[in-house]
Amino acid sequence: MTGAHAQAVERSWLDAKVKILKKMRGVPMSTFQSRLDDFCWRMYRYNALHLFPAFLEDVRVTLHLTD
């Protein structure tokens, strides 16, 4: 792992924490993992035109469902 890669990872983690914690004002900290999962999924699917069909596709693939 290069220093540049580590720096990019650290920056991504900082961005995630800032965005999530801003949205969590008044929300229990017990929901942090769920919100972090949501943030990561949205970052993974940032180029998806429509998120709901992308979500359904990810569920289908994850659960090994067929058409």
C-alpha positions, 0 to 999 in steps of 0.5 A, spaced: 500 500 500 502 506 498 502 513 502 497 516 496 493 510 497 492 510 505 491 518 504 485 517 499 482 511 504 483 516 510 480 522 506 474 517 504 473 515 511 473 523 514 468 525 508 463 519 510 464 521 518 462 528 517 456 527 512 453 521 516 454 525 523 451 531 520 445 527 518 445 524 525 444 530 529 439 528 535 439 520 532 441 515 536 449 513 535 446 505 535 444 507 528 451 509 526 453 502 522 446 502 518 448 509 516 455 507 514 453 501 510 448 506 507 453 511 505 458 506 503 453 503 498 451 509 495 458 511 494 459 504 490 453 506 486 454 513 485 453 512 478 447 509 478 441 513 474 436 510 479 438 507 486 432 503 487 433 498 481 440 498 483 438 496 490 433 491 487 439 488 483 444 488 489 439 484 493 438 479 487 445 478 486 447 478 494 441 473 495 442 469 489 435 470 486 434 468 479 429 472 474 
